[in-house]
């Protein structure tokens, strides 16, 4: 099946610093990628939709200046958490969707990134 | 409002036993329904994806059913193994899959 690779798997950073998370589709091109946030024992919450070559679409309540998304190529989207604070500590997951014949889009998820802000 | 409700929220079973997880949805228009397995600290991994016309689909010991009339789906796990311990998430998509609604997940623990 299709593979989506996310890097890093975990990161610890100091308050006030910025952290960049990469999401790559390894064997298919993705014009659209999605970024999610997941708190412990909860399901995934969509943060934003990343569109190749254009601005990302953010969900209500998600600060676009804090969570910068760049989708510079058909295989790479990045999420930068700027001026991170402890409350930004969470599990961040990306997904990308190749088109499957007869089934529409199938979402493949990255391994996730555990961000801890100290 | 588009919603996906899963039950039970959590479940503990003994190794070797079977179990069935439930998913009810009110998403419209419907494109497809997916079941994912998410291990702790990992991203979700697809188990099955079913379109409107499919009633059942199997993937090894996992069998998913879909009743599009009642908007219900189930995931049956046969002969559970310790490695089945995970969260199972039901996701319903609209618009050829571009819009996803996630269920809250069922946390399954398989004990020896």
Interface residues (C-beta under 8 A of the other chain):
Chain A: X1 X4 X6 X32 X34 X41 X42 X43 X44 X46 X91 X93 X95 X97 X100 X102 X103 X104 X105 X106 X107 X108 X109 X110 X111 X112 X114
Chain B: X31 X32 X34 X36 X41 X42 X43 X44 X45 X46 X49 X51 X89 X91 X93 X96 X97 X98 X100 X102 X103 X104 X105 X107
